[in-house]
Every structure is written in structure tokens, then in C-alpha cells.
Amino acid sequence: MAARNANGLRQVRRTLAWADQPGDRRAAEPMVLHVVIPVLREQQQITAVLAWFVPLLRGLPGSTLTLVSTAREERERQHLAARLAEATTADLTVERFPQLTGEELTALGEALAGSGEGSLAGAVAAEVLSGFPTTADVITAELACLPESAPVVRHVHYQGDGRKAAQVNAAVEQLATADAGQEYIAVYDVDSRPSRELLERTTEFLDRRRAQDGELPRVVQQSARFATQDAAGSWWERSLCRGAARAQTLWTLRREIPNLRRYADVARRPHTGPGLPGLAQTVGHGLLVRMDVFRKVGGLPTFTVLDDVAFGYRLTLGGIPVDSLPFTTTVPAAEYLSELLAQSERWFQSYLDYPKCAVRWHAEGHGSRRDHAAALTIGAYRGMAWLLVSPATATCLALALGPRTRLPVRAAAATALWAATVAPVRALAAAEGRRLTGRETVVRSAETLAGLLLKSVGPLTALGRWAVTGTRQTALAPKSNRRTAPSTTTDREFA
């Protein structure tokens, strides 16, 4: 652990020295972006999404924005109504029904009180929920209010049973492009707020790569740092979520970005021998894929629980470089403990999808047995590393504080903890141009330590739920209703 964390600290410092540096501001040809945002139960977010993206895309001629709603929302609403049957007043909480908005929970409570019954009837719940507009309804109403001078904004309503990947693929199928080798599909989440500076830096990067390679990069990953808005009511929950957000930011800096940089460098070299150039691990937020490449690989995978890591697997089999943009953006992090645990449980599903990817794509003739064996080995290592973060951190803490621990062991454990918390926290602050006081260092390091101690709970829950139920598919999409507005700050104050 001391050696691994020390190497991680080295990667953090290398990444901070490489990313977010002043750009050369060279004149670059504007890129054409087809921004695709899949939405599900996002009624409260649509107005803000349009207010952000429509002005942003005005400076990129030919670019479009597509909001992709899904008929799955109506089917999930019916399932929620069935689950609400027999619910009491005490059951109508965010913790029990994170898929519902506060307004929906309030209306359900009022309906229950007005019925004079002790529990809610399924028919009453269905009637209450039907009184709220779906996301598709809100999009239709909002688009009718847009001025004619706005960039092309499209609404695609997906009718199938698939989730995010299927929604994105359905939108791309309906896109007409002038030159597929010069235009990008840009996949963002509904709470994404890419800044104008981010798009300018992306344009500069694309222009530099085109000058070096003779073509535009095929795939570009805009990596993110994570920040909370301190929405939780209790101080300990706010601190825990801040620490988890900072721990996730550090993972981006010491694992995600370095791995992508190494993979892209190797994938570009002439490769004649056996074996993969690594294993790209893409992320579903801030993913730019050249249109011709998107179509060549068949779009995002729809046979897995999640699509982002699986998409990186498919790109690796095709030897397609994934460039990491040397400029990070900020995305909202989980604000509540329940949301945090559900999110990490959901994210870990990607690692459990690796075997399914190997079976599917080997059967389709993509990659040799050796390629898939190598990919599965790398994926298993990454999954185990995540599973062991919390127990390994707890072990180091116990050894560092244990009264009977021998001095060499205590020193190694303390080094592991220092390299995972104190040193990277200070490095982050230094990169932001701030000098932490002793108290600030202690508080932020303690929060980060708490985040690491909690990091493996979600993955362990995912494995336990799979073992008990025998399936990883659920009737409801594994996401909560977003209850906080995304941050629109562009400074470097993270978590």
C-alpha cells in the first residue's frame, strides 16, 4: 500500500503539472459538436440545460444539441405506482423513493391524508404521478419557446427498453452529417456544464493533434474533478461527501488520466506483435467520439448494465486511441450518503460487465483469445483494487495507530496514509494557487480518509445484491432524481 500510494502521489503531481496549464490560444478551426444528452426523470433540469447549452453552441457553426427522452420513463412510473401501494406516511421519504421529486412526494402525502386511509392505494399513487409532466412533455414545451435564431436543438423520444446507451445510439442514428470524419458526438449528462473555456481548449487540442497526426483524434475524453454544494443537512454528511468527492478527484488524477495517456501513446505506435496496447477506460461524461468512429464500432454497447467502461473495451479491441484532454472540468458529486453509496454501487457494475464483453466481442470476431485474457486480467486487477481500497486503508490506519505495531510496519502504514491523503490534498491546493493552513490540511485530509474508508462499500453492495438476487438488472434505472442544481462555477475550488 505504501508503494502503490506513493506511485499514485507521483501520478497526481505529474497530472497536475500536465493538465490545466495556460493554453497557447492559437487560432483553430471551430469544431462541429453534436451534443447528445440522454434524460430520464429530469423534468426539473431541462430549462437549465437549454439555458446553458444553447448560448454555448452558438459559437460552433453546424453544431447541434439533442435531448433524448425515453418511453422507459412512463413504464418506470407505472412500476413506481405499484411500489407505492400500501405505503404509509412514514414511507414517503427521499431515502425510500429516491426516484421521486420532492413535489411528487408531497403530493402523494397530501393524497394519502385526504383519503383518510392508513396507507396509499396503488390507483391513487398512479393518478397522482400522472398529474406531473414527463421529461418528454417538458422538453416539448421548452423547445416551443426557443427563438428561431437558436442553434439546432432536437428532441428524440426513444421508444425501446434500453437505457442511456440505447438513447444515445437512437439519437445518433437520426443525425445527418456533412463529413463524418470531421464531426463529433459529444455525450454529456443532464447536469453537465461544460464551460466556453473547456470548448476552446478542446478545439485547440484537436487542432494540435490534427497537425501532428494528419487527422482529428478519433476519441477524446474530457476528464472531470468532482465538487459538492454542501446540500446535506448534517455536518458529518457534508464532510463525508466532500471527502468522497475529493477521493474521486484524486482517482481521476492518479489513475484515469495517466492510464488514458499511456494507452493513447502505445496505441499510436506501430504495433505488429500480439497483445493489447493496454485497456482504455472511458467515462460516460464528457466523451467525444468522431462520428465515423462511433458508427464503425457500432455505437455505445447496449448489452451491458452500463456503457462507458465497456465502450473503452471495444475501442481497445479496435486499437483506437483515446486522448485525454489536458484540461479538466468540474461535475457535481453526490450530496447525500445514500446517493453516494448508490452511485458507487452503480459504477462498479461496469467491472462486472467485463466477462460479458469478452464473450460477446470474441464471438463477433473482435480480438483474439489472448487479447480478451489480457483485458480481463487488467479489468480484474482494477476491480479488485477498488474493492480493497477501504479494507486496505482501514488496515493501514489500525497499524499506524496500534500500540503494539513494530516501528517499520508503523512507518510503512503511516507512509501509505500520508501518500493517499495529506500529500495529494496539499498538491491539489498548490495547483489551485492556494496555501492550506495546518487546520485546513487536517480537515481536508480527514475528510479524504473518510471517503477512502467508505469507497469499497458500494462495490461490496453490488456483489452482495448480485449474489442474493441472481441478477444485476432492475426494473428501475439505478439512478436517483437530481435534487440540486449543477454548479456553474468555472474557478478551481474543488470540494
C-alpha positions as CSV (number, residue, x, y, z in Angstrom):
1,M,0.0,0.0,0.0
2,A,2.8,2.4,0.8
3,A,4.4,1.7,-2.6
4,R,1.1,1.9,-4.5
5,N,0.0,5.1,-2.9
6,A,3.5,6.7,-3.3
7,N,3.3,5.9,-7.0
8,G,-0.3,7.3,-7.1
9,L,1.0,10.5,-5.5
10,R,3.7,10.7,-8.2
11,Q,1.0,10.4,-10.8
12,V,-1.1,13.1,-9.2
13,R,1.8,15.5,-9.3
14,R,2.6,14.6,-12.9
15,T,-1.0,15.0,-14.0
16,L,-1.3,18.4,-12.2
17,A,1.8,19.6,-13.9
18,W,0.4,18.5,-17.3
19,A,-3.3,19.4,-17.0
20,D,-5.0,22.8,-16.7
21,Q,-1.9,24.8,-17.8
22,P,-2.3,28.0,-19.8
23,G,-3.2,27.3,-23.4
24,D,-1.4,28.7,-26.4
25,R,-4.6,30.4,-27.6
26,R,-3.7,29.6,-31.2
27,A,-6.3,30.2,-33.8
28,A,-8.1,27.0,-34.5
29,E,-10.9,25.9,-36.8
30,P,-14.1,25.6,-34.8
31,M,-15.2,22.0,-34.2
32,V,-18.6,20.7,-35.0
33,L,-20.1,19.1,-31.9
34,H,-23.4,17.1,-31.9
35,V,-24.1,17.2,-28.1
36,V,-26.3,14.3,-27.0
37,I,-27.9,14.3,-23.6
38,P,-30.0,11.3,-22.6
39,V,-32.6,12.2,-20.0
40,L,-34.7,10.1,-17.6
41,R,-36.8,11.7,-14.8
42,E,-35.2,15.1,-15.4
43,Q,-38.2,17.4,-15.6
44,Q,-36.6,19.9,-13.3
45,Q,-33.3,20.1,-15.2
46,I,-34.5,20.8,-18.8
47,T,-34.8,24.6,-18.6
48,A,-31.4,24.9,-17.1
49,V,-29.8,22.6,-19.7
50,L,-31.2,24.6,-22.6
51,A,-30.2,27.9,-20.9
52,W,-26.6,26.6,-20.7
53,F,-26.1,24.7,-23.9
54,V,-27.9,26.9,-26.5
55,P,-25.7,30.0,-26.0
56,L,-22.7,27.8,-25.7
57,L,-23.1,26.2,-29.1
58,R,-23.8,29.5,-30.9
59,G,-20.1,29.9,-31.5
60,L,-19.7,26.5,-33.1
61,P,-21.4,26.6,-36.6
62,G,-23.0,23.4,-37.6
63,S,-23.2,22.1,-34.0
64,T,-26.4,20.7,-32.6
65,L,-28.0,19.8,-29.3
66,T,-30.1,16.6,-28.9
67,L,-32.2,15.8,-25.8
68,V,-33.1,12.2,-25.8
69,S,-36.1,11.3,-23.6
70,T,-37.3,7.7,-23.3
71,A,-40.6,5.8,-23.1
72,R,-39.0,3.9,-20.3
73,E,-39.9,6.8,-18.0
74,E,-43.6,6.1,-18.4
75,R,-43.1,2.4,-17.7
76,E,-41.0,3.1,-14.7
77,R,-43.7,5.5,-13.4
78,Q,-46.2,2.6,-13.5
79,H,-43.7,0.4,-11.6
80,L,-43.3,3.2,-9.0
81,A,-47.0,3.4,-8.6
82,A,-47.1,-0.3,-7.9
83,R,-44.4,0.0,-5.3
84,L,-46.2,2.9,-3.6
85,A,-49.2,0.7,-3.0
86,E,-49.7,0.2,0.8
87,A,-47.1,2.9,1.5
88,T,-47.6,4.9,4.8
89,T,-46.8,8.5,5.5
90,A,-43.5,7.3,7.1
91,D,-42.6,5.5,3.9
92,L,-42.9,8.6,1.6
93,T,-39.3,9.7,2.0
94,V,-36.4,10.5,-0.3
95,E,-34.5,7.6,1.2
96,R,-37.3,5.1,0.3
97,F,-38.1,6.6,-3.1
98,P,-35.1,8.5,-4.4
99,Q,-36.6,8.4,-7.9
100,L,-39.3,10.8,-7.0
101,T,-39.1,14.6,-6.7
102,G,-39.9,16.5,-3.5
103,E,-43.1,17.8,-5.2
104,E,-44.2,14.3,-6.1
105,L,-43.6,13.0,-2.6
106,T,-45.5,16.0,-1.1
107,A,-48.5,15.4,-3.5
108,L,-48.5,11.7,-2.6
109,G,-48.6,12.6,1.1
110,E,-51.5,15.0,0.6
111,A,-53.4,12.4,-1.4
112,L,-52.9,9.8,1.4
113,A,-54.0,12.3,4.1
114,G,-57.1,13.2,2.0
115,S,-58.1,9.6,1.5
116,G,-58.4,9.0,5.2
117,E,-56.7,5.6,4.8
118,G,-53.6,4.4,6.7
119,S,-51.8,3.5,3.5
120,L,-51.7,4.6,-0.1
121,A,-53.7,2.8,-2.8
122,G,-51.8,1.9,-6.0
123,A,-54.5,3.5,-8.1
124,V,-54.3,6.8,-6.1
125,A,-50.5,6.8,-6.5
126,A,-50.8,6.3,-10.2
127,E,-53.3,9.1,-10.5
128,V,-51.0,11.5,-8.5
129,L,-47.9,10.7,-10.6
130,S,-49.8,11.0,-13.9
131,G,-50.6,14.6,-12.9
132,F,-47.0,15.5,-13.3
133,P,-45.5,16.1,-16.7
134,T,-42.9,13.6,-18.0
135,T,-39.5,14.8,-19.1
136,A,-40.6,14.4,-22.8
137,D,-43.6,16.8,-22.1
138,V,-41.3,19.4,-20.5
139,I,-38.8,19.2,-23.4
140,T,-41.6,19.7,-26.0
141,A,-42.9,22.7,-24.1
142,E,-39.5,24.3,-23.7
143,L,-38.4,23.8,-27.3
144,A,-41.6,25.6,-28.4
145,C,-40.4,28.7,-26.6
146,L,-36.9,28.8,-28.1
147,P,-36.2,31.7,-30.6
148,E,-35.7,30.8,-34.2
149,S,-32.1,32.1,-34.0
150,A,-31.2,29.4,-31.6
151,P,-28.8,26.6,-32.7
152,V,-30.4,23.4,-33.9
153,V,-32.0,21.8,-30.9
154,R,-33.6,18.4,-31.4
155,H,-35.8,16.2,-29.3
156,V,-35.7,12.4,-29.9
157,H,-38.1,10.2,-27.9
158,Y,-36.7,6.7,-27.7
159,Q,-39.4,4.0,-27.6
160,G,-37.3,0.9,-26.6
161,D,-36.4,-0.7,-23.3
162,G,-32.8,0.2,-23.4
163,R,-31.1,2.8,-21.1
164,K,-28.6,5.5,-21.6
165,A,-26.5,3.8,-24.4
166,A,-29.6,2.9,-26.4
167,Q,-30.9,6.5,-26.1
168,V,-27.6,7.9,-27.4
169,N,-27.5,5.4,-30.3
170,A,-31.1,6.3,-31.3
171,A,-30.2,9.9,-31.4
172,V,-27.1,9.4,-33.5
173,E,-29.0,7.3,-36.0
174,Q,-31.1,10.3,-36.8
175,L,-28.2,12.7,-37.2
176,A,-27.2,13.8,-40.8
177,T,-23.6,14.8,-41.1
178,A,-21.7,16.6,-43.8
179,D,-18.4,14.9,-43.1
180,A,-18.4,12.1,-40.5
181,G,-14.6,12.3,-40.2
182,Q,-14.7,16.0,-39.1
183,E,-17.7,16.0,-36.7
184,Y,-18.0,14.7,-33.1
185,I,-20.7,13.1,-31.0
186,A,-20.3,14.7,-27.5
187,V,-22.0,12.7,-24.8
188,Y,-22.9,14.7,-21.6
189,D,-25.1,14.2,-18.6
190,V,-28.1,16.4,-17.8
191,D,-26.1,18.1,-15.0
192,S,-23.0,18.7,-17.2
193,R,-22.0,22.3,-17.5
194,P,-19.0,22.4,-19.9
195,S,-17.6,26.0,-20.0
196,R,-16.7,28.0,-23.0
197,E,-13.1,27.8,-21.9
198,L,-13.4,24.0,-22.0
199,L,-14.7,24.0,-25.5
200,E,-11.9,26.5,-26.6
201,R,-9.3,24.3,-25.0
202,T,-10.8,21.2,-26.7
203,T,-10.7,23.0,-30.1
204,E,-7.0,23.9,-29.5
205,F,-6.2,20.3,-28.6
206,L,-8.0,18.9,-31.7
207,D,-6.1,21.3,-33.9
208,R,-2.7,20.3,-32.4
209,R,-3.4,16.6,-32.8
210,R,-4.6,17.1,-36.4
211,A,-1.3,18.9,-37.2
212,Q,0.7,16.1,-35.6
213,D,-1.3,13.1,-36.9
214,G,-2.8,14.4,-40.1
215,E,-6.3,13.7,-38.9
216,L,-8.6,14.7,-36.0
217,P,-8.3,12.5,-32.9
218,R,-10.8,9.6,-33.0
219,V,-11.9,9.7,-29.4
220,V,-11.3,12.4,-26.7
221,Q,-12.1,12.1,-23.0
222,Q,-12.8,15.2,-21.0
223,S,-11.9,14.1,-17.5
224,A,-13.6,15.7,-14.5
225,R,-13.0,16.8,-11.0
226,F,-15.8,16.4,-8.5
227,A,-17.4,19.0,-6.2
228,T,-20.3,19.1,-3.8
229,Q,-22.6,22.0,-2.9
230,D,-22.9,21.0,0.8
231,A,-26.6,20.3,0.4
232,A,-26.8,17.7,3.2
233,G,-28.4,18.8,6.4
234,S,-25.8,17.4,8.9
235,W,-22.2,18.4,9.1
236,W,-20.9,14.9,9.1
237,E,-22.8,14.0,5.9
238,R,-21.5,17.2,4.2
239,S,-17.9,16.3,5.3
240,L,-18.2,12.7,4.2
241,C,-19.5,13.6,0.7
242,R,-16.8,16.3,0.3
243,G,-14.2,13.7,1.2
244,A,-15.6,11.2,-1.2
245,A,-15.7,13.8,-4.0
246,R,-12.0,14.7,-3.3
247,A,-11.1,11.0,-3.3
248,Q,-12.8,10.6,-6.6
249,T,-11.0,13.6,-8.0
250,L,-7.7,12.1,-6.9
251,W,-8.6,8.8,-8.6
252,T,-9.1,10.8,-11.8
253,L,-5.7,12.5,-11.5
254,R,-3.7,9.4,-10.5
255,R,-5.5,6.6,-12.4
256,E,-7.9,7.7,-15.1
257,I,-5.8,10.3,-16.8
258,P,-2.4,8.5,-16.6
259,N,-3.9,5.3,-17.9
260,L,-5.5,7.0,-20.8
261,R,-2.3,8.9,-21.7
262,R,-0.3,5.7,-21.6
263,Y,-2.8,3.8,-23.7
264,A,-3.0,6.5,-26.3
265,D,0.8,6.7,-26.6
266,V,1.1,2.9,-27.1
267,A,-2.0,2.7,-29.4
268,R,-0.4,5.2,-31.8
269,R,2.8,3.3,-32.2
270,P,3.2,0.7,-34.9
271,H,2.0,-2.5,-33.3
272,T,2.8,-5.8,-35.0
273,G,3.2,-8.2,-32.1
274,P,0.5,-10.0,-30.1
275,G,-1.2,-8.4,-27.2
276,L,-3.3,-5.3,-26.4
277,P,-1.8,-1.8,-26.0
278,G,-3.5,-1.6,-22.6
279,L,-7.1,-1.2,-21.7
280,A,-8.9,2.1,-22.3
281,Q,-11.3,3.1,-19.5
282,T,-13.7,5.7,-20.9
283,V,-16.2,7.6,-18.8
284,G,-19.7,8.4,-20.0
285,H,-19.5,12.1,-19.2
286,G,-17.5,14.4,-21.5
287,L,-16.9,11.7,-24.1
288,L,-16.2,13.0,-27.6
289,V,-16.3,10.4,-30.4
290,R,-15.7,11.2,-34.1
291,M,-18.8,10.3,-36.0
292,D,-17.2,7.8,-38.4
293,V,-15.6,6.0,-35.4
294,F,-18.9,5.9,-33.5
295,R,-20.5,4.2,-36.4
296,K,-17.6,1.9,-37.1
297,V,-17.7,0.4,-33.6
298,G,-21.5,0.1,-33.6
299,G,-22.2,2.9,-31.1
300,L,-22.3,2.5,-27.4
301,P,-22.8,-1.1,-26.0
302,T,-26.3,-1.8,-25.1
303,F,-26.0,-5.3,-23.8
304,T,-24.2,-4.3,-20.6
305,V,-25.6,-2.7,-17.4
306,L,-23.5,0.5,-18.1
307,D,-21.8,1.5,-21.3
308,D,-18.8,3.7,-20.5
309,V,-16.1,1.2,-19.4
310,A,-17.5,-1.4,-21.9
311,F,-17.1,1.2,-24.7
312,G,-13.4,1.6,-23.8
313,Y,-13.0,-2.2,-24.0
314,R,-14.5,-2.1,-27.6
315,L,-12.2,0.8,-28.6
316,T,-9.2,-1.1,-27.2
317,L,-10.0,-4.2,-29.4
318,G,-10.0,-1.9,-32.4
319,G,-6.7,-0.3,-31.4
320,I,-8.4,3.1,-31.3
321,P,-6.5,5.7,-29.3
322,V,-8.4,7.6,-26.6
323,D,-6.9,11.0,-26.0
324,S,-7.1,12.6,-22.5
325,L,-7.8,16.3,-22.8
326,P,-5.2,18.2,-20.8
327,F,-7.9,20.4,-19.2
328,T,-10.4,19.2,-16.6
329,T,-13.9,20.3,-16.0
330,T,-16.0,20.2,-12.8
331,V,-19.0,18.0,-12.3
332,P,-21.4,17.7,-9.3
333,A,-20.7,15.0,-6.8
334,A,-23.2,13.0,-4.6
335,E,-24.6,15.2,-1.8
336,Y,-26.1,12.6,0.4
337,L,-24.7,9.3,1.9
338,S,-27.5,7.2,0.3
339,E,-26.8,8.8,-3.1
340,L,-23.1,8.3,-2.7
341,L,-23.4,4.6,-1.9
342,A,-25.9,4.0,-4.7
343,Q,-23.7,5.8,-7.2
344,S,-20.6,3.8,-6.3
345,E,-22.7,0.6,-6.5
346,R,-23.9,1.6,-9.9
347,W,-20.4,2.5,-11.2
348,F,-19.0,-0.8,-10.1
349,Q,-21.4,-2.7,-12.4
350,S,-19.0,-1.8,-15.2
351,Y,-16.3,-4.0,-13.9
352,L,-18.7,-6.9,-13.6
353,D,-19.5,-6.4,-17.3
354,Y,-16.0,-7.2,-18.5
355,P,-16.7,-11.0,-18.9
356,K,-19.8,-10.3,-20.9
357,C,-17.9,-8.0,-23.1
358,A,-15.2,-10.7,-23.7
359,V,-17.8,-13.3,-24.6
360,R,-19.8,-11.1,-26.9
361,W,-17.0,-9.5,-28.9
362,H,-14.9,-12.6,-29.2
363,A,-17.9,-14.3,-30.7
364,E,-18.2,-11.4,-33.1
365,G,-14.6,-11.8,-34.2
366,H,-13.2,-8.7,-32.3
367,G,-9.9,-9.6,-30.7
368,S,-8.1,-12.9,-30.1
369,R,-8.3,-15.1,-27.0
370,R,-5.1,-13.6,-25.8
371,D,-6.4,-10.1,-26.2
372,H,-9.5,-10.9,-24.1
373,A,-7.5,-12.7,-21.5
374,A,-5.3,-9.6,-21.1
375,A,-8.3,-7.3,-21.0
376,L,-10.0,-9.4,-18.3
377,T,-6.8,-9.6,-16.3
378,I,-6.4,-5.8,-16.3
379,G,-10.1,-5.4,-15.5
380,A,-10.0,-7.8,-12.7
381,Y,-7.0,-6.0,-11.2
382,R,-8.8,-2.7,-11.4
383,G,-12.0,-4.1,-9.8
384,M,-10.0,-5.8,-7.0
385,A,-8.1,-2.6,-6.3
386,W,-11.4,-0.8,-5.9
387,L,-12.8,-3.5,-3.7
388,L,-9.7,-3.4,-1.4
389,V,-9.4,0.4,-1.0
390,S,-11.4,0.5,2.2
391,P,-10.1,-2.6,3.9
392,A,-6.5,-1.8,3.0
393,T,-6.9,1.8,4.2
394,A,-8.5,0.6,7.4
395,T,-5.7,-1.9,8.0
396,C,-3.1,0.9,7.5
397,L,-4.9,3.1,9.9
398,A,-5.1,0.3,12.5
399,L,-1.4,-0.5,12.1
400,A,-0.3,3.2,12.2
401,L,-2.3,3.7,15.5
402,G,-1.8,0.3,17.1
403,P,0.2,0.4,20.3
404,R,1.9,-2.9,19.6
405,T,2.8,-2.3,15.9
406,R,6.5,-2.6,15.3
407,L,8.2,0.6,14.1
408,P,9.0,-0.4,10.5
409,V,5.4,-1.6,10.0
410,R,4.0,1.6,11.6
411,A,6.2,3.7,9.4
412,A,5.1,1.9,6.2
413,A,1.4,2.2,7.2
414,A,1.8,5.9,8.0
415,T,3.6,6.5,4.7
416,A,0.7,4.8,2.9
417,L,-1.9,7.1,4.6
418,W,0.2,10.2,4.1
419,A,0.6,9.5,0.4
420,A,-3.1,8.8,0.0
421,T,-4.5,11.8,1.9
422,V,-2.2,14.6,3.2
423,A,0.3,14.9,0.3
424,P,-2.3,14.8,-2.5
425,V,-4.6,17.2,-0.7
426,R,-1.8,19.7,-0.4
427,A,-0.8,19.1,-4.0
428,L,-4.4,19.9,-5.1
429,A,-4.4,23.1,-3.2
430,A,-1.0,24.2,-4.5
431,A,-2.2,23.5,-8.1
432,E,-5.2,25.8,-7.4
433,G,-2.8,28.5,-6.2
434,R,-3.7,28.3,-2.5
435,R,-1.6,27.5,0.6
436,L,-3.5,25.5,3.2
437,T,-3.3,26.3,6.9
438,G,-2.5,23.4,9.3
439,R,-6.1,23.2,10.3
440,E,-7.3,23.1,6.7
441,T,-4.8,20.4,5.9
442,V,-6.0,18.3,8.8
443,V,-9.7,18.8,8.0
444,R,-9.4,18.0,4.3
445,S,-7.1,15.0,4.9
446,A,-9.5,13.6,7.4
447,E,-12.4,14.0,5.0
448,T,-10.5,12.3,2.3
449,L,-9.5,9.5,4.6
450,A,-13.2,9.0,5.5
451,G,-14.0,9.0,1.7
452,L,-11.5,6.2,1.2
453,L,-12.8,4.2,4.1
454,L,-16.2,4.3,2.5
455,K,-15.1,3.8,-1.1
456,S,-15.5,0.0,-1.2
457,V,-19.0,-0.2,0.4
458,G,-20.8,0.4,-3.0
459,P,-18.8,-2.3,-4.8
460,L,-19.4,-4.8,-2.0
461,T,-23.1,-4.0,-2.0
462,A,-23.2,-4.6,-5.8
463,L,-21.6,-8.0,-5.3
464,G,-23.9,-8.9,-2.4
465,R,-27.0,-7.8,-4.2
466,W,-26.0,-9.9,-7.3
467,A,-25.3,-12.9,-5.1
468,V,-28.7,-12.6,-3.3
469,T,-30.9,-11.8,-6.3
470,G,-29.0,-13.6,-9.0
471,T,-29.3,-10.6,-11.4
472,R,-27.9,-7.2,-11.9
473,Q,-30.8,-5.9,-13.9
474,T,-33.5,-3.9,-12.2
475,A,-37.0,-2.6,-13.2
476,L,-36.0,0.9,-12.3
477,A,-32.9,2.6,-13.8
478,P,-30.3,2.7,-11.0
479,K,-30.3,6.5,-10.6
480,S,-31.8,9.0,-8.2
481,N,-33.7,12.1,-9.1
482,R,-31.3,15.0,-9.1
483,R,-32.2,17.4,-6.3
484,T,-29.5,20.0,-6.5
485,A,-28.8,22.4,-9.4
486,P,-25.4,21.8,-11.0
487,S,-22.7,24.2,-10.1
488,T,-21.9,26.7,-12.9
489,T,-18.7,28.0,-11.4
490,T,-15.6,28.0,-13.5
491,D,-13.0,28.6,-10.8
492,R,-10.7,25.9,-9.4
493,E,-12.4,25.5,-6.0
494,F,-13.0,21.7,-5.8
495,A,-14.9,20.0,-2.9
